[in-house]
């Protein structure tokens, strides 16, 4: 039951992050294009659904970090591999990869997405590592109190 709760929590956090990034990028594109940003054929709705899928794609596999018998590198490859796969499938379908702008634009976009993914992943890893250190420190203090 705990794994399911954690899966739902991670999925919701990831969906919120995905939609937040979508909105920020949309605002940047809107400003860059001087207020001309049009979407047709339900494209906005399709992009929001893609954001939800991407959130699920990164959020649900993150429960793999709970399994201590799997090395961190393997966990990370599985988690990020699934998330990036779902992102790129979604991105191709809703036009987030600017194929109309040429190969260089596509490569820059792909590298940017991978870089942002690794930055977000690194922030979570640093946060969790610091949290674990703090918890271990508190446990050492508590054990010293009860030993004395």
TORZADREN-41875 format. One record per residue: residue number from 1; residue in three letters; x, z, y of N, C-alpha, C, O in turn. Coordinates in Angstrom, 3 decimals. Layout:
N
ATOM	pos	code	neast	nup	nnorth	caeast	caup	canorth	ceast	cup	cnorth	oeast	oup	onorth
ATOM	NUM	ala	X	Z	Y	X	Z	Y	X	Z	Y	X	Z	Y;
...
***
This chain:
148
ATOM	pos	code	neast	nup	nnorth	caeast	caup	canorth	ceast	cup	cnorth	oeast	oup	onorth
ATOM	1	unk	0.821	0.000	-1.196	0.000	0.000	0.000	0.864	0.000	1.258	0.512	-0.634	2.253;
ATOM	2	unk	2.021	0.725	1.218	2.906	0.772	2.366	3.474	-0.615	2.672	3.597	-0.992	3.837;
ATOM	3	unk	3.816	-1.363	1.645	4.357	-2.704	1.853	3.317	-3.593	2.536	3.655	-4.369	3.429;
ATOM	4	unk	2.066	-3.483	2.122	0.996	-4.269	2.732	0.815	-3.887	4.200	0.663	-4.760	5.055;
ATOM	5	unk	0.830	-2.585	4.494	0.709	-2.122	5.886	1.855	-2.664	6.731	1.649	-3.159	7.839;
ATOM	6	unk	3.072	-2.561	6.187	4.240	-3.052	6.910	4.172	-4.567	7.110	4.578	-5.083	8.152;
ATOM	7	unk	3.655	-5.270	6.104	3.516	-6.718	6.191	2.544	-7.098	7.308	2.819	-8.005	8.093;
ATOM	8	unk	1.421	-6.410	7.374	0.418	-6.683	8.413	0.985	-6.358	9.787	0.821	-7.128	10.733;
ATOM	9	unk	1.656	-5.207	9.892	2.251	-4.805	11.169	3.302	-5.832	11.623	3.306	-6.248	12.781;
ATOM	10	unk	4.176	-6.231	10.723	5.217	-7.213	11.052	4.607	-8.559	11.436	5.073	-9.218	12.365;
ATOM	11	unk	3.564	-8.958	10.717	2.905	-10.227	11.018	2.286	-10.189	12.413	2.419	-11.147	13.175;
ATOM	12	unk	1.612	-9.090	12.753	0.996	-8.986	14.078	2.035	-8.986	15.187	1.854	-9.658	16.202;
ATOM	13	unk	3.124	-8.242	15.007	4.196	-8.225	16.002	4.787	-9.621	16.170	5.028	-10.066	17.293;
ATOM	14	unk	5.020	-10.310	15.058	5.604	-11.654	15.106	4.655	-12.664	15.755	5.097	-13.544	16.493;
ATOM	15	unk	3.366	-12.540	15.483	2.391	-13.436	16.120	2.392	-13.211	17.628	2.383	-14.170	18.400;
ATOM	16	unk	2.405	-11.953	18.047	2.435	-11.644	19.482	3.701	-12.207	20.119	3.648	-12.780	21.208;
ATOM	17	unk	4.838	-12.047	19.445	6.092	-12.591	19.976	6.041	-14.111	20.063	6.485	-14.694	21.053;
ATOM	18	unk	5.507	-14.746	19.044	5.413	-16.202	19.013	4.542	-16.721	20.152	4.907	-17.681	20.831;
ATOM	19	unk	3.408	-16.096	20.355	2.503	-16.526	21.427	3.128	-16.239	22.795	2.976	-17.030	23.726;
ATOM	20	unk	3.825	-15.118	22.916	4.500	-14.793	24.179	5.557	-15.839	24.512	5.634	-16.303	25.649;
ATOM	21	unk	6.362	-16.209	23.539	7.383	-17.245	23.752	6.711	-18.568	24.121	7.187	-19.278	25.007;
ATOM	22	unk	5.615	-18.900	23.453	4.867	-20.125	23.751	4.402	-20.132	25.211	4.524	-21.143	25.903;
ATOM	23	unk	3.875	-19.010	25.666	3.384	-18.921	27.048	4.547	-19.049	28.034	4.438	-19.764	29.030;
ATOM	24	unk	5.648	-18.368	27.765	6.806	-18.442	28.664	7.339	-19.869	28.751	7.613	-20.368	29.842;
ATOM	25	unk	7.485	-20.520	27.609	7.955	-21.914	27.598	6.951	-22.810	28.328	7.351	-23.705	29.073;
ATOM	26	unk	5.657	-22.578	28.120	4.629	-23.354	28.806	4.721	-23.212	30.318	4.583	-24.195	31.046;
ATOM	27	unk	4.953	-22.000	30.790	5.094	-21.773	32.235	6.343	-22.494	32.761	6.306	-23.114	33.824;
ATOM	28	unk	7.436	-22.407	32.017	8.671	-23.099	32.430	8.434	-24.605	32.513	8.847	-25.247	33.479;
ATOM	29	unk	7.773	-25.168	31.508	7.476	-26.606	31.518	6.553	-26.953	32.678	6.745	-27.977	33.334;
ATOM	30	unk	5.557	-26.119	32.937	4.622	-26.347	34.036	5.359	-26.349	35.377	5.121	-27.216	36.218;
ATOM	31	unk	6.252	-25.379	35.572	7.021	-25.309	36.824	7.980	-26.491	36.930	8.098	-27.107	37.990;
ATOM	32	unk	8.658	-26.803	35.839	9.602	-27.926	35.824	8.908	-29.248	36.149	9.481	-30.106	36.821;
ATOM	33	unk	7.681	-29.409	35.671	6.927	-30.645	35.902	6.058	-30.581	37.162	5.178	-31.420	37.355;
ATOM	34	unk	6.306	-29.590	38.014	5.596	-29.445	39.294	4.077	-29.377	39.112	3.327	-30.028	39.841;
ATOM	35	unk	3.642	-28.602	38.154	2.213	-28.372	37.953	1.498	-29.436	37.145	0.273	-29.402	37.025;
ATOM	36	unk	2.237	-30.373	36.592	1.620	-31.413	35.779	1.957	-31.132	34.310	3.050	-31.437	33.831;
ATOM	37	unk	1.001	-30.554	33.631	1.191	-30.187	32.226	-0.153	-30.366	31.542	-0.995	-29.469	31.582;
ATOM	38	unk	-0.356	-31.503	30.924	-1.648	-31.800	30.308	-1.527	-31.879	28.791	-0.547	-32.378	28.239;
ATOM	39	unk	-2.557	-31.368	28.152	-2.655	-31.443	26.700	-4.017	-32.027	26.358	-5.036	-31.642	26.931;
ATOM	40	unk	-4.017	-32.956	25.421	-5.264	-33.619	25.030	-5.474	-33.482	23.528	-4.589	-33.044	22.793;
ATOM	41	unk	-6.673	-33.869	23.093	-7.002	-33.875	21.663	-6.803	-32.517	20.998	-6.226	-32.423	19.914;
ATOM	42	unk	-7.286	-31.472	21.656	-7.207	-30.110	21.126	-5.773	-29.644	20.896	-5.539	-28.751	20.081;
ATOM	43	unk	-4.813	-30.235	21.602	-3.416	-29.907	21.366	-3.106	-28.439	21.681	-2.306	-27.821	20.979;
ATOM	44	unk	-3.723	-27.871	22.720	-3.496	-26.460	23.025	-3.940	-25.594	21.845	-3.216	-24.688	21.432;
ATOM	45	unk	-5.112	-25.868	21.311	-5.620	-25.107	20.158	-4.700	-25.273	18.955	-4.434	-24.310	18.236;
ATOM	46	unk	-4.216	-26.485	18.736	-3.301	-26.735	17.618	-1.995	-25.964	17.806	-1.423	-25.446	16.847;
ATOM	47	unk	-1.531	-25.897	19.063	-0.289	-25.172	19.327	-0.461	-23.672	19.141	0.445	-23.002	18.645;
ATOM	48	unk	-1.601	-23.143	19.528	-1.862	-21.719	19.304	-1.918	-21.419	17.803	-1.375	-20.412	17.349;
ATOM	49	unk	-2.572	-22.289	17.039	-2.588	-22.113	15.577	-1.176	-22.190	15.009	-0.830	-21.447	14.091;
ATOM	50	unk	-0.363	-23.091	15.556	1.031	-23.191	15.115	1.788	-21.902	15.442	2.608	-21.447	14.644;
ATOM	51	unk	1.520	-21.311	16.610	2.142	-20.028	16.976	1.779	-18.951	15.966	2.631	-18.164	15.555;
ATOM	52	unk	0.525	-18.920	15.573	0.076	-17.927	14.592	0.782	-18.163	13.256	1.241	-17.213	12.621;
ATOM	53	unk	0.869	-19.411	12.832	1.576	-19.723	11.581	3.043	-19.319	11.649	3.587	-18.761	10.696;
ATOM	54	unk	3.677	-19.605	12.781	5.088	-19.241	12.949	5.237	-17.720	12.915	6.161	-17.196	12.293;
ATOM	55	unk	4.331	-17.019	13.579	4.357	-15.561	13.536	4.235	-15.034	12.120	4.954	-14.115	11.727;
ATOM	56	unk	3.328	-15.613	11.360	3.174	-15.224	9.956	4.430	-15.587	9.160	4.865	-14.838	8.285;
ATOM	57	unk	4.998	-16.741	9.480	6.187	-17.220	8.766	7.407	-16.340	8.956	8.248	-16.236	8.063;
ATOM	58	unk	7.507	-15.710	10.110	8.610	-14.780	10.341	8.225	-13.339	10.003	9.061	-12.564	9.538;
ATOM	59	unk	6.967	-12.983	10.237	6.539	-11.591	10.053	6.399	-11.164	8.614	6.927	-10.124	8.221;
ATOM	60	unk	5.700	-11.944	7.825	5.447	-11.552	6.432	6.735	-11.454	5.605	6.918	-10.464	4.897;
ATOM	61	unk	7.632	-12.446	5.670	8.858	-12.320	4.860	9.783	-11.180	5.287	10.695	-10.822	4.543;
ATOM	62	unk	9.565	-10.606	6.467	10.449	-9.528	6.919	10.335	-8.271	6.061	11.187	-7.387	6.152;
ATOM	63	unk	9.299	-8.176	5.230	9.182	-7.011	4.340	10.312	-6.994	3.307	10.531	-5.976	2.649;
ATOM	64	unk	11.015	-8.087	3.162	12.116	-8.147	2.194	13.211	-7.132	2.529	13.962	-6.715	1.647;
ATOM	65	unk	13.302	-6.738	3.793	14.324	-5.772	4.188	14.079	-4.387	3.608	14.965	-3.534	3.669;
ATOM	66	unk	12.907	-4.144	3.050	12.597	-2.857	2.429	13.220	-2.717	1.036	13.314	-1.610	0.505;
ATOM	67	unk	13.639	-3.822	0.454	14.183	-3.786	-0.900	15.696	-3.583	-0.840	16.445	-4.483	-0.459;
ATOM	68	unk	16.125	-2.391	-1.220	17.528	-2.007	-1.081	18.456	-2.692	-2.082	19.667	-2.730	-1.862;
ATOM	69	unk	17.923	-3.228	-3.167	18.765	-3.827	-4.199	19.191	-5.261	-3.866	19.961	-5.862	-4.615;
ATOM	70	unk	18.705	-5.810	-2.762	19.072	-7.170	-2.350	20.066	-7.062	-1.194	19.815	-6.331	-0.236;
ATOM	71	unk	21.190	-7.777	-1.269	22.170	-7.728	-0.168	21.558	-8.239	1.146	20.701	-9.122	1.150;
ATOM	72	unk	22.025	-7.657	2.255	21.496	-8.001	3.572	21.608	-9.500	3.866	20.690	-10.090	4.435;
ATOM	73	unk	22.704	-10.102	3.486	22.881	-11.535	3.760	21.793	-12.365	3.063	21.257	-13.306	3.649;
ATOM	74	unk	21.473	-12.018	1.823	20.432	-12.738	1.074	19.069	-12.490	1.710	18.271	-13.416	1.858;
ATOM	75	unk	18.803	-11.243	2.084	17.536	-10.918	2.749	17.378	-11.745	4.026	16.315	-12.302	4.300;
ATOM	76	unk	18.448	-11.807	4.784	18.413	-12.533	6.060	18.190	-14.027	5.844	17.409	-14.652	6.562;
ATOM	77	unk	18.866	-14.589	4.872	18.705	-16.022	4.572	17.268	-16.318	4.145	16.674	-17.302	4.588;
ATOM	78	unk	16.717	-15.470	3.289	15.333	-15.669	2.832	14.365	-15.537	4.004	13.516	-16.403	4.214;
ATOM	79	unk	14.495	-14.453	4.766	13.592	-14.189	5.892	13.665	-15.307	6.933	12.648	-15.906	7.284;
ATOM	80	unk	14.873	-15.582	7.419	15.021	-16.597	8.470	14.782	-18.007	7.937	14.281	-18.871	8.656;
ATOM	81	unk	15.143	-18.232	6.681	14.907	-19.551	6.084	13.425	-19.885	6.024	13.020	-20.988	6.392;
ATOM	82	unk	12.617	-18.945	5.567	11.169	-19.162	5.504	10.601	-19.326	6.917	9.820	-20.240	7.180;
ATOM	83	unk	11.005	-18.429	7.821	10.500	-18.497	9.195	10.850	-19.808	9.886	9.994	-20.434	10.510;
ATOM	84	unk	12.110	-20.223	9.773	12.528	-21.475	10.423	11.890	-22.696	9.763	11.541	-23.659	10.445;
ATOM	85	unk	11.737	-22.657	8.444	11.064	-23.769	7.767	9.641	-23.937	8.303	9.228	-25.043	8.651;
ATOM	86	unk	8.898	-22.831	8.366	7.528	-22.892	8.868	7.521	-23.307	10.338	6.656	-24.073	10.763;
ATOM	87	unk	8.488	-22.802	11.119	8.562	-23.205	12.527	8.737	-24.717	12.639	7.986	-25.375	13.359;
ATOM	88	unk	9.719	-25.270	11.935	10.014	-26.691	12.103	8.894	-27.589	11.570	8.632	-28.647	12.142;
ATOM	89	unk	8.240	-27.186	10.498	7.081	-27.954	10.020	5.984	-27.927	11.075	5.383	-28.959	11.375;
ATOM	90	unk	5.724	-26.755	11.636	4.704	-26.625	12.683	5.123	-27.400	13.933	4.315	-28.111	14.530;
ATOM	91	unk	6.381	-27.259	14.319	6.888	-27.900	15.536	6.779	-29.420	15.472	6.429	-30.067	16.459;
ATOM	92	unk	7.075	-29.970	14.332	6.976	-31.425	14.171	5.519	-31.864	14.292	5.222	-32.907	14.875;
ATOM	93	unk	4.616	-31.061	13.736	3.200	-31.429	13.750	2.532	-31.293	15.114	1.567	-32.002	15.400;
ATOM	94	unk	3.031	-30.393	15.961	2.385	-30.213	17.266	3.222	-30.731	18.435	2.827	-30.586	19.591;
ATOM	95	unk	4.359	-31.326	18.145	5.139	-31.962	19.205	6.118	-31.073	19.938	6.530	-31.410	21.048;
ATOM	96	unk	6.507	-29.947	19.358	7.495	-29.091	20.009	8.912	-29.647	19.913	9.795	-29.241	20.668;
ATOM	97	unk	9.124	-30.566	18.994	10.403	-31.262	18.906	10.216	-32.560	19.702	9.409	-33.406	19.317;
ATOM	98	unk	10.950	-32.724	20.800	10.701	-33.868	21.699	11.278	-35.188	21.164	12.248	-35.716	21.708;
ATOM	99	unk	10.676	-35.705	20.107	11.176	-36.936	19.490	11.124	-38.124	20.453	11.912	-39.062	20.325;
ATOM	100	unk	10.206	-38.087	21.409	10.087	-39.172	22.392	11.246	-39.185	23.383	11.462	-40.185	24.069;
ATOM	101	unk	11.992	-38.086	23.465	13.076	-37.971	24.449	14.441	-38.322	23.868	15.450	-38.240	24.569;
ATOM	102	unk	14.485	-38.707	22.606	15.745	-39.123	22.004	16.365	-38.071	21.102	15.922	-36.924	21.041;
ATOM	103	unk	17.415	-38.506	20.396	18.068	-37.641	19.406	18.742	-36.430	20.046	18.678	-35.329	19.499;
ATOM	104	unk	19.378	-36.618	21.178	20.074	-35.509	21.819	19.100	-34.393	22.193	19.395	-33.216	21.984;
ATOM	105	unk	17.962	-34.753	22.734	16.949	-33.748	23.097	16.465	-33.004	21.857	16.239	-31.795	21.903;
ATOM	106	unk	16.308	-33.717	20.762	15.877	-33.086	19.498	16.936	-32.108	19.003	16.616	-30.989	18.603;
ATOM	107	unk	18.196	-32.532	19.033	19.287	-31.671	18.563	19.402	-30.427	19.446	19.564	-29.317	18.940;
ATOM	108	unk	19.318	-30.612	20.760	19.388	-29.473	21.681	18.231	-28.508	21.425	18.423	-27.293	21.432;
ATOM	109	unk	17.048	-29.038	21.204	15.880	-28.202	20.913	16.074	-27.419	19.620	15.808	-26.218	19.576;
ATOM	110	unk	16.531	-28.083	18.581	16.740	-27.432	17.285	17.797	-26.329	17.400	17.608	-25.229	16.881;
ATOM	111	unk	18.903	-26.626	18.078	19.953	-25.622	18.270	19.417	-24.451	19.097	19.716	-23.294	18.805;
ATOM	112	unk	18.626	-24.753	20.128	18.036	-23.704	20.955	17.113	-22.800	20.167	17.152	-21.579	20.322;
ATOM	113	unk	16.286	-23.388	19.326	15.353	-22.595	18.508	16.125	-21.698	17.543	15.794	-20.522	17.388;
ATOM	114	unk	17.136	-22.241	16.905	17.939	-21.444	15.978	18.656	-20.327	16.728	18.728	-19.199	16.239;
ATOM	115	unk	19.186	-20.629	17.910	19.871	-19.611	18.716	18.911	-18.491	19.121	19.252	-17.314	19.005;
ATOM	116	unk	17.726	-18.846	19.589	16.735	-17.834	19.981	16.337	-16.987	18.771	16.187	-15.770	18.881;
ATOM	117	unk	16.170	-17.629	17.630	15.831	-16.909	16.404	16.922	-15.898	16.054	16.629	-14.750	15.721;
ATOM	118	unk	18.170	-16.327	16.130	19.279	-15.432	15.794	19.421	-14.295	16.809	19.796	-13.181	16.444;
ATOM	119	unk	19.125	-14.570	18.068	19.174	-13.514	19.092	18.098	-12.467	18.815	18.375	-11.268	18.844;
ATOM	120	unk	16.882	-12.915	18.549	15.793	-11.973	18.248	16.118	-11.179	16.986	15.928	-9.963	16.954;
ATOM	121	unk	16.604	-11.855	15.950	16.965	-11.183	14.698	18.067	-10.155	14.951	18.005	-9.042	14.429;
ATOM	122	unk	19.079	-10.521	15.751	20.182	-9.605	16.055	19.683	-8.372	16.803	20.122	-7.256	16.523;
ATOM	123	unk	18.784	-8.564	17.737	18.216	-7.423	18.474	17.508	-6.461	17.521	17.668	-5.245	17.627;
ATOM	124	unk	16.730	-7.005	16.596	16.055	-6.149	15.613	17.065	-5.430	14.731	16.890	-4.250	14.428;
ATOM	125	unk	18.114	-6.121	14.317	19.116	-5.498	13.451	19.843	-4.375	14.188	20.060	-3.302	13.625;
ATOM	126	unk	20.215	-4.614	15.429	20.899	-3.587	16.225	19.973	-2.390	16.428	20.398	-1.244	16.280;
ATOM	127	unk	18.716	-2.652	16.764	17.748	-1.571	16.959	17.611	-0.735	15.691	17.671	0.494	15.745;
ATOM	128	unk	17.428	-1.394	14.560	17.239	-0.663	13.295	18.499	0.073	12.864	18.416	1.166	12.304;
ATOM	129	unk	19.663	-0.512	13.117	20.920	0.155	12.784	21.080	1.424	13.628	21.458	2.473	13.105;
ATOM	130	unk	20.795	1.330	14.928	20.875	2.503	15.799	19.847	3.558	15.412	20.133	4.755	15.453;
ATOM	131	unk	18.655	3.115	15.038	17.618	4.048	14.593	18.064	4.797	13.337	17.869	6.007	13.227;
ATOM	132	unk	18.662	4.074	12.398	19.148	4.703	11.160	20.244	5.722	11.466	20.262	6.805	10.881;
ATOM	133	unk	21.163	5.380	12.382	22.225	6.323	12.764	21.625	7.590	13.376	22.043	8.704	13.061;
ATOM	134	unk	20.639	7.401	14.256	20.002	8.545	14.911	19.284	9.428	13.885	19.365	10.655	13.942;
ATOM	135	unk	18.584	8.787	12.951	17.872	9.548	11.915	18.864	10.301	11.027	18.628	11.458	10.680;
ATOM	136	unk	19.968	9.656	10.661	20.983	10.320	9.841	21.613	11.489	10.591	21.869	12.543	10.009;
ATOM	137	unk	21.856	11.297	11.870	22.412	12.368	12.690	21.455	13.553	12.753	21.874	14.704	12.623;
ATOM	138	unk	20.178	13.271	12.952	19.176	14.338	12.990	19.069	15.051	11.651	18.886	16.267	11.604;
ATOM	139	unk	19.181	14.298	10.567	19.120	14.920	9.240	20.332	15.815	9.016	20.206	16.874	8.401;
ATOM	140	unk	21.503	15.411	9.502	22.698	16.240	9.370	22.536	17.538	10.149	22.923	18.604	9.669;
ATOM	141	unk	21.973	17.456	11.333	21.736	18.652	12.146	20.761	19.580	11.435	20.984	20.789	11.367;
ATOM	142	unk	19.692	19.018	10.911	18.689	19.822	10.202	19.290	20.470	8.964	19.013	21.634	8.677;
ATOM	143	unk	20.105	19.729	8.231	20.707	20.298	7.020	21.681	21.407	7.376	21.794	22.381	6.632;
ATOM	144	unk	22.389	21.286	8.494	23.292	22.354	8.922	22.525	23.615	9.289	22.982	24.725	9.016;
ATOM	145	unk	21.372	23.450	9.902	20.556	24.601	10.290	20.071	25.350	9.052	20.090	26.580	9.021;
ATOM	146	unk	19.638	24.610	8.035	19.089	25.267	6.857	20.174	25.795	5.922	19.922	26.702	5.128;
ATOM	147	unk	21.364	25.239	6.012	22.480	25.732	5.175	22.978	27.075	5.719	23.327	27.974	4.953;
ATOM	148	unk	23.006	27.197	7.027	23.515	28.427	7.665	22.564	29.523	7.526	22.824	30.629	8.000;
***
